[in-house]
Amino acid sequence: MSSNSRLKPQEGLGSGFPTLLHKELSRFWKVGFQTVAAPVVTALLYLLVFAHVLEGRVQVYGSVPYTSFLIPGLMMMSMLQNSFANPSSSLIQSRITGNLVFVLLPPLSHREIFSAYIIAAVTRGLCVGACIWLVALFFVPLPAANFLWVLVFAILSCGIMAVLGLVAGLWSEKFDQLAAFQNFLIMPATFLSGVFYSIHSLPPFWQAVSRFNPVFYTIDGMRYGFFAVSDVSPWHSLAVVAAVFVALCIFALRLLARGYKLRN
């Protein structure tokens, strides 16, 4: 079948969306020690090391302690990485093992396939973020100044990386390609986004560069939700994050509608 064939549900059959969603949710939940607990431990190690070394030596947002400043950034970094990993690893594994056909055979439209993968990925990201927040409360009290801002930025940010993970999974034909996507795009964008520092501590040139990184706005918006202060206007961050999310969704939906690298 041509690579331009469109994914359309079969006539007269019920939707397979709930089944695919359940499969993707179960996929990460059944190995929760690896997919949820491990990222929490990694974030905790970052917190212990950086907080021990830099607490009292780095000034951020005036009166905000560095340990408190660090937690929202670590939450967002872990949420982004895990939201990306869920659909990308699922698709590449299905492609390599030959199980991808079982996603294509049921009566699923491209929108249903998209929704199932994205909802599962966002759910995994939010679970990781919530667990990191709960564990961090044992070290420092960290109430959210505006929980709605935290939730909005968490969902949109996880959505961005979930869609990127879907695109990477569609594009990659082997694990090496997926690893390149992660190592040369996702990791640099995440670590150079202000997780461990405020961009106001950077020289003017690097401050300007940071403003071209969409991940910076996800972390800065999250910090605003916790502290009611941020490096840029939260409305600016929200506009950038929402625009990137919508643009990526349109792009990914078009790839799925064409059956990009799904039907040969």
C-alpha positions in Angstrom: 0.0 0.0 0.0 1.2 3.5 -0.8 2.9 5.6 1.9 0.3 8.3 1.0 -2.6 6.1 2.0 -4.8 7.7 4.6 -5.6 6.1 7.9 -9.4 5.7 8.0 -11.7 3.7 10.3 -13.5 0.7 8.7 -17.1 1.2 8.0 -19.6 -0.3 10.5 -17.1 -1.1 13.2 -16.7 0.5 16.6 -13.8 2.6 17.5 -10.6 1.0 18.8 -9.5 4.2 20.6 -10.3 3.0 24.2 -8.3 -0.2 23.6 -5.3 1.6 22.2 -5.4 4.2 25.0 -5.6 1.4 27.6 -2.7 -0.4 26.0 -0.5 2.7 26.0 -1.4 3.5 29.6 -0.8 0.0 30.8 2.4 -0.1 28.9 4.1 2.4 31.2 2.1 1.6 34.3 3.0 -2.1 34.4 6.7 -1.1 34.6 6.1 1.9 36.9 9.3 1.2 38.8 11.2 2.0 35.6 9.0 4.6 34.0 7.9 6.6 37.1 10.1 5.7 40.1 13.4 5.9 38.2 12.9 9.4 36.9 11.9 10.5 40.5 15.1 9.1 41.9 17.2 10.8 39.1 15.5 14.1 39.9 16.1 13.6 43.6 19.8 13.1 43.0 20.0 16.3 40.9 18.3 18.1 43.8 20.6 16.7 46.4 23.8 17.5 44.5 22.9 21.0 43.2 21.2 22.1 46.3 24.1 21.0 48.5 26.7 22.8 46.3 24.8 25.9 45.3 22.4 26.7 48.1 23.3 30.1 49.6 25.7 30.8 46.7 23.2 31.5 43.9 20.6 34.3 44.2 17.4 33.9 42.2 14.2 35.9 42.3 15.4 37.8 45.3 14.1 35.9 48.3 13.5 32.4 46.7 15.9 29.8 48.1 17.8 28.0 45.4 16.5 24.6 46.5 12.9 25.8 46.0 13.9 27.4 42.7 15.4 24.1 41.5 12.4 21.9 42.1 10.0 23.2 39.4 12.7 23.0 36.9 13.5 19.4 37.8 9.8 18.6 37.7 9.4 20.0 34.2 12.6 18.5 32.9 11.6 15.0 34.0 8.0 15.5 32.8 9.3 16.6 29.3 11.7 13.7 29.0 9.2 11.1 30.0 6.4 12.5 27.9 8.7 12.3 24.9 9.8 8.8 25.7 6.4 7.2 26.0 5.1 7.4 22.3 8.6 7.4 20.7 9.6 4.2 22.4 6.2 2.5 21.9 6.3 3.2 18.1 9.9 2.2 17.5 9.4 -1.0 19.5 6.2 -1.8 17.6 7.9 -1.1 14.3 11.0 -3.2 15.0 9.0 -6.2 16.4 6.4 -6.0 13.7 3.5 -5.3 16.0 2.7 -2.0 14.4 0.2 -3.8 12.1 -2.0 -4.4 15.2 -2.4 -0.6 15.5 -3.2 -0.2 11.8 -5.7 -3.0 11.5 -8.4 -1.9 14.0 -11.0 0.8 13.0 -8.9 3.8 14.1 -8.8 7.2 12.5 -5.6 9.2 12.5 -7.1 11.5 15.1 -7.8 8.6 17.4 -4.3 7.2 17.1 -2.9 10.6 17.8 -5.2 11.2 20.8 -4.4 7.8 22.4 -0.6 8.2 22.2 -0.7 11.8 23.4 -3.1 11.3 26.3 -1.0 8.3 27.6 2.2 10.3 27.2 0.8 13.4 29.0 -0.5 11.1 31.8 3.0 9.6 32.3 4.6 13.0 32.4 2.1 14.3 34.9 2.5 11.2 37.1 6.3 11.7 37.2 6.0 15.5 37.9 3.5 14.9 40.8 5.7 12.2 42.3 8.7 14.5 42.2 6.8 17.3 43.8 5.5 15.0 46.6 9.1 13.7 47.3 10.5 17.2 47.3 8.1 18.3 50.0 10.1 16.1 52.4 13.1 18.5 51.8 11.4 21.9 51.5 7.8 23.2 51.7 6.8 24.2 48.2 3.1 25.3 47.9 2.0 26.5 44.5 1.2 30.2 44.4 -1.2 29.5 41.6 -2.0 25.9 41.0 -4.0 26.6 37.8 -0.9 28.0 36.1 1.1 25.0 37.2 -1.5 22.6 35.8 -1.8 24.5 32.5 1.9 24.7 31.8 2.4 21.1 32.9 -0.3 19.8 30.5 0.8 21.9 27.5 4.4 21.2 28.0 3.9 17.5 28.3 1.7 17.7 25.2 4.5 19.4 23.3 7.0 16.6 24.1 4.4 13.9 23.6 3.8 15.2 20.0 7.5 15.4 19.4 7.9 11.9 20.7 5.1 10.7 18.3 6.9 12.5 15.4 10.2 11.0 16.4 8.6 7.5 16.6 7.1 7.9 13.2 10.4 9.1 11.6 12.8 6.7 13.3 13.2 3.3 11.8 15.8 2.0 14.3 16.9 2.9 17.8 20.0 4.7 16.6 17.8 7.3 14.9 15.6 7.8 17.9 18.7 8.2 20.1 20.0 10.9 17.8 16.7 12.7 18.0 17.0 12.6 21.8 20.7 13.4 22.2 20.9 16.2 19.6 17.5 17.9 20.1 15.6 17.0 23.2 18.5 16.9 25.7 20.3 20.1 24.7 16.9 22.0 24.5 16.1 20.7 28.0 19.4 21.4 29.8 19.9 24.8 28.2 16.4 26.0 29.2 17.1 27.3 32.7 16.5 24.2 34.7 19.4 25.0 37.0 19.7 28.7 36.6 17.8 31.9 35.9 18.6 33.3 32.4 19.2 36.7 34.0 22.5 35.2 35.4 23.6 34.7 31.7 25.5 37.3 29.5 23.1 39.3 27.2 23.9 37.2 24.2 23.0 33.9 25.8 19.9 35.4 27.3 18.8 36.3 23.8 19.6 32.7 22.6 17.6 31.2 25.5 14.5 33.1 24.4 14.5 31.2 21.1 14.2 27.9 23.1 10.6 26.9 23.6 11.5 24.7 26.5 12.7 27.8 28.4 9.1 29.1 28.4 7.7 25.8 29.8 10.0 25.9 32.8 9.6 29.7 33.3 5.9 29.4 33.2 6.0 26.5 35.7 8.1 28.6 38.1 5.6 31.4 37.8 2.9 29.0 39.0 4.9 28.2 42.1 6.5 31.6 43.0 4.4 34.2 41.1 7.6 35.6 39.7 9.4 34.6 36.5 12.1 35.7 34.0 9.5 36.7 31.4 5.8 37.5 31.5 3.7 34.3 32.1 1.3 35.4 29.4 4.2 35.6 27.0 5.3 32.1 28.0 1.8 30.8 27.7 1.4 32.2 24.2 4.7 30.6 23.1 3.9 27.2 24.6 0.4 27.1 23.3 1.5 28.2 19.8 4.2 25.5 19.7 1.8 22.9 20.9 -0.9 23.7 18.3 1.7 23.9 15.4 3.2 20.5 16.4 -0.3 18.9 16.7 -1.2 20.1 13.2 2.1 18.8 11.8 1.8 15.4 13.5 -1.9 14.9 12.5 -0.9 15.6 8.9 1.8 12.9 9.1 -0.6 10.4 10.5 -3.3 11.3 8.0 -0.8 10.5 5.2 0.2 7.3 6.9 3.8 8.6 7.0 6.1 5.5 7.3 3.2 3.5 8.7 1.9 1.9 5.5 4.3 0.5 2.9 
